[in-house]
Amino acid sequence: MKLCATNKGDGGVREIEGLRQKVDLDSWVRRAHFEFFRTFDEPYYGVCVRVDCTKAYAAAKRKGYSFFLYYLYQSIAAAQRVEAFRLRIEEGEVFRYDQIDAGSTLMRPDGTFGFGYYTYSEAIETFMAESGREVERVRGTTGLERRDVPNIIRYSALPWLDFTSLSHARRFAAGDSCPWISFGKMTEENGRRSMPMSIHVHHALVDGVDVGRYVECFQDLMNAEPID
């Protein structure tokens, strides 16, 4: 097992406000790439990969955790370690956030869905307890509560579909730059469990190599024994 290390970035970052740092575009090595892709009508691109969740599913059940919240936790934990997944565009400037949280769709008993929001914590027990309360809260609501915060990854789960590709409904005028990650149906074959994962990212901030690092890091964390 090779646990992923935090990516410290490539310079050009100036500290402001504590929670985030403004990227100095003049010294940023990706400035040309940022300026190129930011002008696209559709700057997002996406990939679908298959994630082995054999060890993660067993660990979640052994600990008594919701498997959904368990893989959500590991996915957010991977995002903390890959700088590109912590970058956001705000009013034409690029910021790197110190912490990324999560927002996800959640099914309600009446067949509709709501949006849940989860604050990342390194302590998995803290995350599980707080996120479990959020799941119950959202399941008891109606309508759609959508928080306009930039330092999140937007998640969705489609446990009914073993998909091989996926697209999203998007408002292009909204200027979103958050990653969108979706998980599909877990299947089992020859004693191994796996599920599809779709990742859509803004190309002005995230390149293919960054997505590769993220997927590798996420898989490492899914294979690791949880540390409480």
Buried (B, 14 or more C-beta within 10 A) or exposed (E): EEEBEEBEBEEBBEEEEEEBBBBBBEEBEBBEBBEEBBEEEEBBBBBBEBBBBBBBBEBBEEBEBBBBBBBBBBBBBBBBBBBBBBBBBEEEEBBBBEBBBBBBBBBEEEEEBBBBBBBBBEEBEEBBEEBBEBBEBBBEBEEEEEEEEBBBBBBBBBEEEBBEEBEEEEEEEEEBBBBBBBBBBBEEEEEEBBBBBBBBBBBBBBBEEBBEBBBBBBBBBBBBEBEE
